[in-house]
Every structure is written in structure tokens, then in C-alpha cells.
């Protein structure tokens, strides 16, 4: 008897990976999913923090996709391994700090290691020819197969008929005629296919959730590297770059000032890791201080935080200051006037 063939699908949580895996299930392939956690895609978590995003889904989209498909999902932490992709991308960055082509090579290489260790036959992705300008051009798709080492054990069901036949097609594990020939940036064909399958409430098919594609986020990450004198980050850094106003009034330190109550609650979890300020005479935001500063830097920080408090027009604002050792003191300062705020401080 011919054994049932098995595929590992890279599940990002987007529409394309959902459809690619479903197309394989239609052909009787046993599918399991994998989601590699880099730290840069926690969209549902971010939506849960800010009031303006309260109406958006607060879910892990990869888990949601796995639930729709009825497949096992393996979530793999690659935060440390992924750093070298971010620091030194062989094929460079996209518009911001997104190493898209190197990222895809990394993910597929990890998937290859997984299928070889678990006796699966091939890997499936939701890539579509021409959909992304750097990583999904027809000229660059073969680089993923070459550099990852996977060769023709990588199948892209949504664009397969636009591409050379792969091992699963040649061996008859899947029927090439039942695959698709999608191309280009329009998502209408995918949305039509989703409707045929009855998929609703899927993640918006207009792009990924990776924060490295975001201009504002990339500016703050570059600033972090410059301030520390090296390209380095930890998971806490990644998370904090997503929240608050980042204000650098001097090269050696910056403030992370909560913009609303949800961010203040989230940042409270970092109070033991960073010195911080909070207004006590007036309502106001929690602010973390990251870096080295002197007494003058502390006073300036307090005046900036007072400016963002409800006492911004008061003559004085009292703040509670907790230093790196956890010792608490009280500061009284005049809020910094608008005309003394340097726009270059705001990241």
C-alpha cells in the first residue's frame, strides 16, 4: 500500500498560508503547521494593549488558522537564532529593517530540519509569485530553495502552475492540475478561494504583521543600536519598542512614556527592570528610563513626563522616582514648555 504523504506548512497566520495548507488537505496530504516565533510579530498582543485597537482581533492568528484547518501547530521559539538574520541579512533589507528574503530562507531551512527529523515528505508555503517586491519575485523564489537546501521539496500551492514542477508533483503525491497559478499583488483570487472554502474573519490579507516592515518601529530599533554601540537586542527590547512615546533627550538615555492607560498597565511589568517616573500630584503616564543619566538628565526627564501629565499647565508637578536599586524618592519640577521640546528627541 502507498503510504499517506505528509507536509509541514509554514503558518504565518495570514490568508495565503491558510489557503496553501487547505489545498494540500484537499489532496489527501497529512498537514501539520509550524510557526516560528521571532518576537517581531505579536499583532494580537499589541491590539490588546491600546484602546484604539480594541475592536481588532486579540488572537494569535497562527493558532486561529490551525483551528480552522484542524491541524497540529508547532510553535517554535527562534528569537536568539533569528538575530543574525536581522543583524546581517545577506540580501539586505527591504524598505525598512525587514530582511524578507533572508527571513524566508531561514524559515524554510528550519522547516527542512524539522521534516527530516520527523519523517515528513515536503514543505508548503503560501508564497505567491510577484506578491512581495523583495522575497516573492520569480527571480528570487529559487534563491530560497537553493540557500535553504530544500531544493524541490518546497511546494507553493497557490502559484505552483507558474513555477517548475516540484518533487511532490513529479512523484504524483499531489496533482499539479489541482494547484493554482496566482500571481501579482492583488489578493482577490485568494479572497475568492477563501469564500469557496467558507473561511471568514481571517487576518487582513493586505500584508504581514512583522514590525520590521514598519517605518516608526525601524527608526526606534536603529536608535537602540546606535545608543548601545552595537547591533543587539533582547526580547524585552522588542516588546518595549512597540509601546509608548520614545523620547531621547540625550545620547545616553531615553524615556519610554506611556500614551494611555493600557500601555501604562503593560509597562508596569517592567518597573523592576528600569528606573521609572510617575506623576503623583496629577494624573499622568508611567515613564521608563533606559540608559545612563546624571542628576540633570533625571530632572529633564521628570519635566518631560510632567509635560505629558494632566498638570502640564501647572507651575509644579510632583513625581515619584524609583531608581535602578528600587529606592523611591520624590521630585517636584516645572513641566517642560512646548517651546523647549526639541523635535529631534521624539523617535
NUBAGU-607749 format. One line per 2 residues: for each residue y, x, z of N, C-alpha, C, CB. Coordinates in pm, whole numbers. Glycine has a CB too. Layout:
Y:X:Z:Y:X:Z:Y:X:Z:Y:X:Z ~ ...
This chain:
-119:84:0:0:0:0:125:87:0:0:-95:121 ~ 228:43:-73:354:114:-76:430:86:53:437:74:-199
472:194:121:542:172:248:684:122:223:546:302:332 ~ 737:49:320:873:-2:309:971:112:322:901:-110:415
1063:121:229:1159:228:231:1272:198:330:1215:251:91 ~ 1335:303:380:1437:285:484:1563:364:449:1382:329:622
1677:308:486:1806:371:458:1894:368:582:1877:301:340 ~ 1973:472:597:2074:478:702:2208:450:637:2073:617:777
2278:347:684:2407:309:628:2519:358:718:2416:157:609 ~ 2616:427:659:2736:464:734:2821:339:752:2816:577:660
2837:297:877:2908:173:908:3042:207:972:2824:83:1002 ~ 3147:186:896:3282:212:948:3336:92:1023:3377:250:835
3285:-24:988:3340:-148:1042:3420:-225:940:3425:-120:1162 ~ 3438:-164:821:3513:-229:713:3424:-313:624:3584:-125:630
3487:-380:531:3416:-471:442:3318:-398:351:3514:-549:358 ~ 3358:-283:297:3274:-214:200:3140:-172:259:3347:-93:145
3142:-115:379:3015:-72:439:2928:-192:477:3042:15:563 ~ 2992:-302:515:2917:-425:543:2842:-470:418:3012:-536:591
2912:-474:305:2850:-522:181:2743:-426:130:2956:-542:74 ~ 2771:-295:139:2673:-198:89:2540:-210:162:2727:-55:105
2547:-225:293:2424:-241:371:2354:-372:338:2454:-234:522 ~ 2432:-477:320:2372:-609:289:2303:-608:154:2479:-719:291
2361:-540:57:2299:-529:-76:2164:-461:-66:2391:-452:-174 ~ 2152:-361:21:2024:-294:41:1922:-387:107:2043:-169:126
1966:-467:201:1875:-562:264:1821:-661:162:1946:-637:377 ~ 1904:-698:65:1860:-790:-41:1741:-734:-119:1975:-819:-137
1731:-601:-123:1624:-539:-200:1505:-500:-111:1676:-416:-273 ~ 1502:-552:9:1388:-529:96:1388:-394:166:1263:-542:17
1500:-326:165:1510:-195:231:1535:-217:381:1624:-109:168 ~ 1464:-141:464:1492:-143:608:1619:-62:631:1372:-85:691
1720:-126:690:1850:-62:709:1882:-50:857:1960:-142:637 ~ 1925:69:896:1988:88:1025:2126:150:999:1900:179:1119
2217:130:1093:2353:178:1074:2386:293:1167:2451:66:1094 ~ 2487:371:1128:2537:477:1216:2690:475:1208:2479:618:1176
2752:494:1323:2897:504:1331:2930:630:1409:2960:378:1398 ~ 3000:721:1345:3035:849:1409:3172:836:1475:3034:966:1305
3177:853:1606:3299:836:1683:3375:968:1688:3268:785:1825 ~ 3489:971:1620:3573:1092:1616:3686:1086:1718:3631:1111:1477
3714:967:1769:3827:947:1859:3950:894:1789:3860:1076:1928 ~ 3952:901:1657:4072:861:1583:4067:718:1530:4094:956:1469
3963:644:1561:3951:507:1511:3907:416:1625:3851:499:1392 ~ 4005:369:1702:3976:278:1812:4070:158:1802:3991:349:1951
4067:98:1684:4164:-5:1649:4160:-123:1747:4139:-53:1508 ~ 4043:-174:1777:4033:-289:1866:4089:-259:2004:3890:-334:1878
4065:-136:2051:4116:-93:2181:4268:-93:2181:4062:46:2217 ~ 4327:-41:2073:4472:-36:2064:4532:-176:2059:4514:43:1941
4466:-267:1988:4514:-405:1981:4512:-471:2117:4430:-486:1882 ~ 4420:-432:2202:4410:-492:2334:4523:-449:2427:4277:-457:2397
4589:-338:2396:4692:-284:2484:4827:-351:2461:4705:-134:2463 ~ 4869:-363:2336:5007:-404:2307:5018:-554:2285:5058:-331:2185
5126:-611:2337:5148:-755:2327:5159:-800:2182:5273:-795:2404 ~ 5223:-718:2099:5244:-758:1960:5114:-767:1881:5337:-661:1892
5008:-707:1934:4879:-710:1864:4779:-804:1930:4821:-570:1859 ~ 4827:-889:2022:4734:-971:2100:4653:-1068:2013:4810:-1048:2204
4710:-1109:1901:4640:-1204:1816:4535:-1138:1727:4738:-1277:1731 ~ 4537:-1006:1720:4441:-936:1634:4309:-919:1707:4497:-799:1589
4197:-909:1634:4066:-898:1699:4056:-777:1791:3956:-892:1595 ~ 4002:-798:1910:3986:-689:2007:3838:-654:2013:4042:-729:2149
3785:-610:1904:3642:-586:1897:3616:-451:1833:3571:-699:1818 ~ 3496:-402:1853:3450:-286:1779:3395:-337:1646:3342:-203:1860
3467:-309:1538:3428:-366:1409:3293:-318:1361:3532:-334:1305 ~ 3255:-195:1396:3122:-146:1355:3012:-227:1423:3107:4:1390
3030:-258:1551:2932:-342:1621:2929:-482:1563:2964:-348:1772 ~ 3046:-532:1525:3052:-665:1464:2975:-667:1333:3198:-707:1441
2993:-563:1251:2920:-555:1124:2769:-552:1150:2963:-429:1045 ~ 2726:-470:1246:2583:-462:1277:2528:-597:1320:2558:-357:1386
2608:-671:1396:2566:-804:1440:2550:-898:1321:2668:-863:1541 ~ 2644:-893:1226:2636:-979:1108:2511:-948:1026:2760:-962:1021
2476:-820:1021:2362:-777:940:2230:-789:1015:2382:-633:895 ~ 2237:-795:1148:2114:-796:1227:2044:-661:1225:2020:-903:1176
2122:-552:1227:2062:-418:1222:2094:-341:1349:2112:-341:1098 ~ 2013:-240:1375:2040:-148:1485:2154:-56:1445:1912:-67:1523
2247:-34:1537:2359:55:1510:2354:172:1607:2493:-19:1522 ~ 2358:292:1553:2361:414:1633:2505:463:1638:2264:525:1574
2564:468:1756:2700:519:1772:2690:661:1826:2785:428:1867 ~ 2742:756:1750:2724:898:1781:2860:963:1808:2650:971:1665
2875:1025:1923:2999:1093:1960:3004:1229:1890:3009:1110:2115 ~ 3104:1246:1803:3121:1374:1732:3261:1431:1757:3097:1355:1580
3324:1391:1868:3462:1431:1895:3479:1583:1887:3507:1381:2033 ~ 3390:1658:1952:3404:1804:1954:3374:1865:1818:3313:1865:2059
3265:1823:1754:3229:1878:1623:3336:1850:1519:3095:1820:1577 ~ 3399:1734:1530:3492:1689:1428:3622:1768:1430:3521:1543:1446
3649:1838:1538:3775:1911:1549:3796:2007:1433:3781:1987:1680 ~ 3692:2077:1393:3707:2174:1285:3740:2107:1152:3581:2256:1271
3697:1982:1135:3735:1908:1014:3885:1883:1014:3657:1774:1006 ~ 3939:1848:1131:4082:1819:1142:4165:1946:1133:4112:1747:1274
4117:2054:1196:4196:2178:1201:4198:2252:1068:4141:2269:1308 ~ 4083:2258:1002:4070:2344:884:4000:2274:768:3995:2473:919
4057:2168:715:3990:2098:604:3988:2182:477:4059:1964:577 ~ 3870:2203:425:3855:2284:305:3935:2226:188:3708:2295:266
3937:2093:179:4003:2029:66:4143:1977:103:3918:1915:15 ~ 4192:2019:219:4328:1984:258:4341:1842:311:4419:2003:142
4466:1807:339:4497:1676:394:4541:1580:285:4606:1687:501 ~ 4539:1452:320:4596:1351:233:4746:1345:255:4532:1213:259
4802:1225:257:4947:1211:271:4996:1259:407:4987:1066:251 ~ 4909:1254:508:4950:1294:642:4851:1397:697:4958:1171:737
4784:1371:807:4686:1467:859:4544:1418:838:4711:1492:1008 ~ 4524:1338:738:4392:1282:710:4311:1373:617:4406:1142:648
4204:1433:669:4120:1522:586:4008:1441:520:4060:1638:673 ~ 4044:1345:436:3949:1242:394:3825:1296:325:4018:1147:302
3842:1389:232:3725:1439:159:3636:1521:251:3769:1523:39 ~ 3694:1607:332:3616:1685:428:3548:1594:530:3705:1788:500
3616:1486:566:3560:1390:661:3434:1326:603:3663:1281:696 ~ 3440:1285:477:3323:1221:416:3207:1320:404:3360:1166:277
3238:1444:369:3132:1546:364:3068:1561:502:3190:1682:316 ~ 3150:1567:604:3100:1582:742:3009:1465:779:3217:1591:841
3054:1342:752:2977:1223:790:2843:1218:717:3058:1097:760 ~ 2846:1248:589:2722:1242:511:2626:1353:554:2753:1254:360
2680:1470:585:2594:1578:633:2526:1541:764:2675:1707:651 ~ 2603:1477:854:2544:1431:979:2437:1324:953:2653:1374:1073
2464:1237:858:2366:1133:823:2239:1194:765:2427:1034:724 ~ 2256:1300:683:2139:1368:628:2053:1426:739:2182:1480:531
2117:1489:836:2042:1543:950:1966:1432:1021:2137:1614:1050 ~ 2028:1316:1032:1965:1204:1103:1844:1151:1027:2067:1091:1124
1856:1131:896:1742:1074:823:1625:1171:819:1783:1035:681 ~ 1655:1301:814:1547:1399:814:1476:1403:950:1601:1538:779
1551:1382:1056:1492:1383:1190:1417:1253:1220:1600:1405:1294 ~ 1451:1145:1149:1394:1014:1181:1311:955:1067:1504:919:1216
1277:1038:967:1188:998:859:1239:877:781:1051:968:914 ~ 1372:875:754:1429:775:666:1439:835:525:1569:726:717
1455:748:426:1448:794:288:1582:834:226:1387:689:205 ~ 1688:760:256:1816:791:192:1931:735:274:1820:734:49
2053:769:231:2176:730:299:2257:639:208:2259:854:341 ~ 2321:540:268:2402:444:194:2544:446:247:2341:301:204
2642:446:156:2782:433:197:2847:321:117:2858:567:176 ~ 2963:277:164:3037:172:96:3143:225:1:3102:83:196
3133:349:-40:3234:409:-128:3241:335:-262:3203:557:-151 ~ 3364:326:-313:3389:262:-441:3470:358:-528:3464:126:-423
3425:381:-649:3494:473:-740:3639:432:-759:3422:478:-877 ~ 3730:528:-734:3871:504:-759:3944:428:-651:3885:432:-883
3876:400:-540:3941:320:-437:4039:401:-353:3838:257:-347 ~ 4004:525:-321:4093:610:-243:4130:733:-326:4026:652:-108
4258:770:-322:4306:873:-416:4251:1012:-393:4454:880:-408 ~ 4203:1042:-274:4156:1178:-248:4003:1186:-241:4216:1230:-120
3942:1095:-167:3800:1111:-138:3707:1027:-226:3775:1076:4 ~ 3763:932:-303:3674:845:-379:3707:843:-528:3680:705:-324
3757:954:-578:3774:966:-723:3640:1007:-785:3885:1070:-757 ~ 3621:973:-909:3494:1003:-974:3468:1153:-977:3493:948:-1117
3577:1231:-982:3562:1377:-985:3525:1434:-849:3690:1441:-1033 ~ 3560:1365:-742:3534:1419:-608:3407:1365:-545:3650:1390:-518
3358:1252:-591:3236:1197:-532:3118:1296:-537:3197:1068:-604 ~ 3098:1369:-648:2988:1466:-648:3004:1578:-546:2974:1526:-786
3128:1609:-507:3150:1713:-407:3090:1675:-273:3300:1741:-391 ~ 3093:1548:-241:3033:1501:-116:2883:1527:-117:3061:1350:-94
2818:1496:-229:2673:1519:-239:2641:1668:-234:2618:1457:-369 ~ 2723:1747:-301:2699:1891:-309:2722:1959:-174:2788:1954:-416
2838:1935:-116:2875:2008:5:2797:1962:128:3022:1994:30 ~ 2757:1837:130:2678:1788:244:2533:1829:235:2687:1637:252
2488:1863:113:2348:1900:94:2257:1783:68:2300:1973:212 ~ 2310:1662:60:2225:1544:46:2178:1521:-97:2299:1421:95
2252:1575:-194:2211:1559:-333:2204:1413:-375:2077:1624:-356 ~ 2094:1376:-442:2083:1239:-493:2012:1145:-396:2010:1240:-626
2011:1181:-269:1960:1088:-167:2074:1006:-108:1886:1165:-55 ~ 2191:1013:-170:2306:933:-130:2327:823:-234:2434:1021:-115
2323:699:-190:2340:584:-279:2466:508:-240:2215:491:-273 ~ 2547:477:-342:2669:399:-323:2650:266:-396:2797:476:-374
2594:165:-330:2554:42:-400:2666:-33:-469:2489:-49:-303 ~ 2788:-25:-419:2896:-103:-478:2947:-46:-609:3010:-113:-380
2922:84:-633:2965:147:-758:2850:217:-830:3075:248:-730 ~ 2728:189:-791:2612:265:-842:2604:265:-995:2483:208:-785
2635:154:-1058:2621:145:-1203:2735:215:-1278:2614:-1:-1245 ~ 2833:268:-1203:2936:353:-1261:2902:501:-1246:3072:323:-1196
2791:528:-1178:2756:665:-1141:2616:699:-1190:2765:683:-988 ~ 2581:827:-1195:2445:865:-1234:2342:806:-1139:2432:1018:-1239
2225:777:-1191:2118:720:-1109:2077:818:-1000:1996:683:-1197 ~ 2050:765:-882:2010:846:-767:1859:839:-749:2082:800:-639
1807:919:-655:1663:921:-628:1608:783:-597:1634:1014:-513 ~ 1670:702:-509:1614:569:-481:1604:480:-605:1699:499:-378
1698:499:-700:1693:420:-823:1584:471:-916:1829:424:-894 ~ 1576:601:-933:1476:658:-1024:1334:633:-976:1499:807:-1041
1316:635:-846:1182:614:-790:1144:467:-780:1175:677:-653 ~ 1239:379:-810:1210:236:-806:1214:176:-667:1076:212:-865
1269:249:-571:1282:193:-435:1385:80:-438:1324:302:-332 ~ 1488:96:-522:1586:-10:-542:1601:-35:-691:1723:28:-477
1640:-156:-725:1660:-196:-864:1806:-173:-901:1620:-345:-886 ~ 1829:-78:-990:1966:-43:-1029:2041:-164:-1085:1966:70:-1131
1971:-253:-1153:2036:-369:-1214:2090:-467:-1111:1940:-440:-1305 ~ 2042:-456:-987:2089:-545:-881:2201:-480:-799:1973:-583:-789
2244:-361:-842:2356:-294:-778:2485:-328:-853:2333:-141:-773 ~ 2598:-274:-811:2726:-319:-864:2802:-205:-934:2811:-376:-752
2906:-244:-1006:2986:-148:-1082:3134:-160:-1045:2968:-169:-1233 ~ 3162:-183:-917:3300:-197:-872:3374:-64:-890:3306:-243:-724
3503:-74:-922:3587:45:-931:3732:4:-911:3568:118:-1067 ~ 3814:101:-878:3956:74:-863:3993:31:-722:3997:-31:-960
4123:10:-702:4177:-15:-569:4177:-162:-529:4316:38:-561 ~ 4159:-252:-625:4155:-394:-591:4032:-426:-507:4156:-479:-719
4052:-507:-405:3939:-547:-320:3888:-687:-356:3981:-544:-172 ~ 3941:-744:-463:3900:-880:-497:3749:-893:-524:3976:-927:-619
3687:-796:-596:3541:-810:-616:3463:-809:-485:3490:-699:-706 ~ 3503:-722:-391:3435:-717:-262:3455:-847:-184:3485:-598:-180
3577:-902:-191:3604:-1025:-118:3526:-1141:-178:3755:-1055:-120 ~ 3510:-1139:-310:3430:-1244:-375:3284:-1232:-334:3443:-1236:-528
3233:-1108:-327:3094:-1088:-286:3075:-1129:-140:3053:-940:-306 ~ 3173:-1098:-56:3166:-1139:84:3156:-1290:95:3289:-1087:162
3233:-1360:11:3229:-1507:13:3091:-1558:-28:3337:-1565:-80 ~ 3029:-1490:-126:2894:-1531:-166:2794:-1518:-52:2846:-1447:-285
2810:-1413:27:2721:-1391:140:2758:-1477:261:2723:-1245:178 ~ 2874:-1537:258:2917:-1617:371:2981:-1537:483:2803:-1692:425
3024:-1414:453:3089:-1332:555:3236:-1376:569:3080:-1181:519 ~ 3277:-1401:690:3415:-1438:719:3464:-1355:837:3427:-1589:749
3593:-1352:857:3654:-1286:973:3622:-1137:977:3607:-1352:1102 ~ 3600:-1077:860:3575:-933:857:3707:-858:869:3502:-893:727
3698:-728:899:3819:-647:913:3897:-648:783:3783:-501:954 ~ 4029:-643:794:4114:-647:675:4074:-538:576:4262:-631:715
4045:-576:452:3995:-479:353:4104:-399:285:3914:-548:250 ~ 4213:-372:354:4324:-301:289:4328:-154:325:4455:-365:327
4235:-109:408:4235:33:444:4159:56:572:4377:84:459 ~ 4142:181:607:4065:215:725:4149:211:851:4003:350:709
4085:242:964:4155:237:1092:4191:376:1141:4069:165:1196 ~ 4166:480:1063:4186:617:1112:4334:644:1135:4129:718:1012
4369:685:1258:4508:711:1291:4563:834:1221:4523:727:1439 ~ 4477:920:1169:4526:1037:1098:4593:1001:966:4413:1133:1073
4574:878:919:4642:833:798:4781:778:827:4559:728:728 ~ 4816:768:956:4942:709:998:5050:817:1011:4925:633:1131
5165:796:949:5270:898:948:5321:926:1089:5386:853:860 ~ 5351:823:1166:5405:841:1301:5307:916:1390:5440:706:1363
5180:879:1380:5078:946:1461:5067:1093:1423:4941:875:1444 ~ 5070:1121:1293:5057:1259:1246:5173:1345:1292:5048:1262:1094
5293:1288:1293:5411:1362:1343:5388:1403:1488:5540:1276:1330 ~ 5337:1311:1568:5315:1340:1710:5202:1441:1731:5282:1211:1785
5101:1437:1647:4992:1535:1659:5041:1674:1620:4872:1493:1571 ~ 5118:1684:1512:5175:1815:1474:5264:1870:1585:5254:1803:1342
5343:1781:1644:5429:1823:1755:5347:1876:1872:5517:1705:1801 ~ 5236:1811:1901:5148:1856:2010:5097:1996:1982:5030:1759:2028
5054:2022:1859:5003:2154:1822:5114:2259:1833:4946:2152:1679 ~ 5232:2225:1786:5343:2321:1791:5379:2354:1935:5466:2265:1717
5383:2253:2021:5421:2275:2160:5319:2361:2233:5437:2142:2232 ~ 5193:2347:2199:5087:2421:2267:5055:2554:2200:4963:2338:2274
5115:2577:2085:5097:2704:2018:4962:2721:1952:5117:2812:2113 ~ 4889:2613:1936:4758:2620:1870:4714:2481:1827:4653:2684:1963
4625:2478:1730:4569:2351:1686:4452:2317:1779:4522:2357:1536 ~ 4481:2232:1874:4380:2193:1971:4415:2055:2025:4370:2297:2086
4316:1980:2069:4338:1852:2135:4212:1815:2210:4376:1741:2032 ~ 4229:1726:2307:4118:1667:2380:4123:1516:2358:4123:1703:2531
4018:1448:2399:4013:1303:2376:4130:1233:2444:3881:1246:2426 ~ 4169:1277:2562:4284:1216:2629:4411:1229:2545:4306:1280:2768
4428:1344:2479:4544:1362:2392:4543:1260:2279:4547:1505:2335 ~ 4427:1243:2218:4413:1149:2106:4454:1009:2149:4268:1148:2054
4407:969:2267:4435:835:2314:4584:817:2345:4352:805:2438 ~ 4644:915:2411:4784:901:2451:4880:909:2333:4819:1008:2552
4841:973:2225:4927:975:2107:4944:837:2046:4872:1071:2003 ~ 4857:744:2085:4860:609:2027:4948:514:2104:4721:553:2020
4997:554:2220:5074:462:2303:5208:524:2345:4993:422:2428 ~ 5306:439:2374:5431:483:2432:5529:546:2335:5402:578:2539
5650:565:2384:5751:645:2313:5728:791:2350:5899:600:2350 ~ 5718:876:2252:5701:1019:2278:5836:1086:2256:5590:1081:2185
5890:1143:2362:6025:1198:2361:6017:1344:2407:6122:1115:2452 ~ 6064:1436:2323:6060:1577:2358:6204:1630:2369:5978:1659:2251
6260:1627:2491:6398:1673:2510:6411:1824:2516:6455:1614:2636 ~ 6299:1895:2526:6299:2042:2528:6165:2087:2470:6320:2099:2674
6160:2208:2415:6035:2254:2351:5914:2256:2443:6056:2391:2296 ~ 5936:2278:2572:5823:2299:2661:5757:2176:2718:5864:2380:2771
5822:2059:2708:5762:1939:2765:5808:1814:2690:5796:1926:2914 ~ 5733:1708:2710:5771:1580:2652:5742:1468:2752:5697:1555:2518
5804:1354:2728:5780:1233:2804:5701:1135:2719:5913:1170:2852 ~ 5610:1064:2782:5543:951:2718:5585:828:2798:5384:968:2713
5673:747:2741:5734:635:2811:5673:505:2761:5889:635:2792 ~ 5613:428:2851:5551:302:2811:5656:208:2751:5482:235:2932
5617:135:2647:5709:43:2581:5698:-99:2634:5683:44:2433 ~ 5589:-128:2703:5569:-263:2752:5464:-260:2863:5525:-359:2638
5442:-377:2925:5355:-384:3041:5212:-339:3009:5352:-526:3095 ~ 5161:-377:2893:5025:-339:2857:5008:-189:2849:4986:-402:2725
5107:-122:2791:5100:24:2784:5112:87:2922:5208:77:2693 ~ 5197:30:3007:5208:82:3143:5074:74:3215:5315:5:3223
5005:-39:3201:4874:-55:3267:4776:48:3215:4818:-197:3244 ~ 4775:68:3084:4684:167:3026:4717:308:3076:4691:162:2873
4844:342:3077:4886:477:3116:4867:503:3265:5032:499:3080 ~ 4856:398:3345:4828:416:3488:4698:494:3509:4821:279:3559
4607:482:3415:4480:554:3426:4494:705:3415:4386:507:3321 ~ 4612:752:3372:4636:895:3354:4727:953:3462:4696:921:3217
4758:874:3563:4853:920:3666:4804:1043:3742:4879:808:3764 ~ 4671:1058:3755:4621:1174:3829:4615:1299:3742:4483:1143:3885
4634:1282:3612:4627:1396:3520:4766:1452:3486:4556:1356:3393 ~ 4868:1370:3502:5003:1412:3461:5104:1380:3571:5043:1343:3329
5205:1466:3590:5320:1424:3669:5381:1300:3606:5425:1539:3681 ~ 5442:1213:3687:5496:1092:3628:5614:1037:3707:5389:987:3619
5690:954:3640:5809:889:3694:5797:739:3675:5938:943:3627 ~ 5851:663:3773:5859:518:3756:5981:466:3831:5729:447:3807
6065:386:3770:6182:330:3839:6137:239:3954:6272:253:3740 ~ 6209:244:4064:6175:158:4178:6291:67:4219:6134:243:4297
6413:102:4182:6526:16:4216:6545:-94:4112:6654:99:4228 ~ 6490:-73:3996:6498:-169:3886:6361:-172:3816:6612:-131:3785
6335:-281:3748:6213:-285:3669:6219:-181:3560:6192:-424:3609 ~ 6105:-119:3530:6108:-16:3427:5972:41:3399:6201:95:3467
5962:126:3298:5832:174:3250:5780:295:3327:5842:209:3104 ~ 5650:308:3327:5587:432:3371:5608:537:3262:5434:411:3402
5634:660:3305:5650:770:3209:5570:890:3256:5801:808:3192 ~ 5484:942:3169:5408:1063:3197:5486:1183:3147:5267:1057:3133
5474:1296:3215:5541:1419:3172:5433:1521:3135:5635:1476:3285 ~ 5435:1566:3012:5334:1657:2960:5400:1791:2927:5264:1598:2835
5364:1897:3000:5419:2029:2971:5484:2092:3092:5518:2021:2858 ~ 5557:2199:3066:5623:2275:3173:5774:2247:3173:5597:2428:3157
5830:2223:3292:5971:2191:3303:6025:2241:3437:5994:2037:3288 ~ 6156:2262:3443:6220:2306:3567:6295:2187:3630:6317:2424:3539
6375:2216:3732:6447:2109:3801:6541:2037:3706:6526:2167:3920 ~ 6606:2112:3616:6695:2050:3519:6619:1959:3423:6770:2156:3440
6500:2002:3382:6416:1921:3294:6370:1794:3362:6296:2000:3247 ~ 6340:1803:3492:6298:1685:3567:6412:1585:3578:6249:1726:3708
6534:1635:3608:6648:1544:3618:6676:1475:3485:6773:1620:3665 ~ 6669:1552:3375:6691:1493:3243:6584:1387:3215:6689:1602:3133
6460:1417:3250:6352:1321:3229:6378:1193:3305:6218:1381:3271 ~ 6420:1207:3431:6447:1089:3512:6560:1006:3453:6483:1131:3655
6662:1071:3400:6775:999:3340:6731:926:3212:6891:1097:3309 ~ 6641:987:3137:6589:921:3016:6508:798:3054:6501:1019:2933
6421:812:3154:6339:699:3197:6428:588:3251:6235:742:3303 ~ 6533:625:3327:6626:525:3379:6693:449:3266:6732:592:3467
6720:520:3155:6782:454:3039:6694:343:2985:6810:556:2930 ~ 6561:358:2995:6469:257:2943:6433:152:3047:6343:323:2891
6497:159:3162:6470:61:3267:6570:-54:3259:6477:128:3406 ~ 6551:-154:3344:6645:-265:3350:6777:-223:3413:6584:-381:3428
6783:-101:3466:6907:-50:3524:6982:42:3431:6878:22:3651 ~ 6959:30:3302:7022:124:3207:7174:117:3212:6974:95:3066
7230:3:3254:7376:-9:3263:7428:7:3405:7420:-143:3208 ~ 7338:38:3499:7378:59:3637:7435:199:3654:7259:36:3734
7508:218:3764:7561:351:3791:7451:447:3832:7669:345:3899 ~ 7352:396:3906:7242:480:3953:7112:402:3949:7269:532:4095
7004:476:3930:6869:419:3933:6783:509:4020:6807:405:3789 ~ 6707:447:4111:6612:521:4194:6476:524:4125:6601:459:4336
6415:642:4125:6282:657:4066:6189:727:4163:6289:735:3933 ~ 6061:695:4150:5958:766:4226:5896:872:4134:5848:667:4280
5892:994:4186:5838:1106:4108:5713:1159:4177:5944:1220:4092 ~ 5604:1171:4103:5480:1228:4153:5452:1355:4076:5361:1127:4140
5442:1467:4146:5423:1595:4078:5277:1621:4048:5480:1709:4161 ~ 5249:1739:3991:5113:1772:3948:5014:1778:4064:5112:1905:3874
5064:1799:4187:4976:1805:4305:4958:1669:4371:5032:1904:4406 ~ 5025:1569:4317:5015:1436:4375:5116:1408:4483:4880:1416:4430
5209:1500:4505:5311:1479:4607:5423:1392:4551:5367:1615:4656 ~ 5467:1296:4633:5563:1195:4588:5700:1221:4649:5515:1054:4625
5803:1206:4567:5941:1220:4614:6026:1115:4545:5996:1363:4587 ~ 6148:1100:4591:6239:1000:4537:6357:1069:4468:6288:905:4648
6394:1020:4350:6508:1073:4275:6608:961:4251:6462:1137:4141 ~ 6736:994:4256:6841:898:4221:6927:962:4113:6927:858:4346
6936:895:3998:7007:953:3884:7090:847:3814:6908:1018:3785 ~ 7184:894:3734:7259:806:3645:7183:796:3512:7406:857:3622
7161:675:3462:7090:663:3332:7162:741:3223:7078:515:3291 ~ 7085:801:3135:7143:880:3026:7212:786:2926:7034:965:2955
7341:807:2897:7410:720:2800:7353:739:2659:7562:749:2800 ~ 7369:637:2578:7318:643:2441:7375:760:2363:7348:514:2367
7502:792:2387:7564:897:2307:7518:1037:2348:7715:889:2319 ~ 7437:1048:2454:7382:1176:2494:7235:1191:2452:7395:1193:2645
7183:1088:2388:7044:1093:2340:7041:1159:2203:6981:951:2334 ~ 6967:1266:2192:6952:1336:2065:6839:1271:1986:6925:1489:2086
6869:1223:1867:6768:1154:1787:6649:1244:1755:6830:1103:1658 ~ 6670:1377:1755:6561:1469:1727:6457:1471:1840:6616:1610:1704
6494:1418:1955:6398:1415:2066:6287:1313:2042:6469:1382:2196 ~ 6318:1207:1966:6226:1096:1950:6124:1127:1841:6302:966:1917
5998:1131:1879:5893:1165:1782:5846:1040:1708:5774:1233:1852
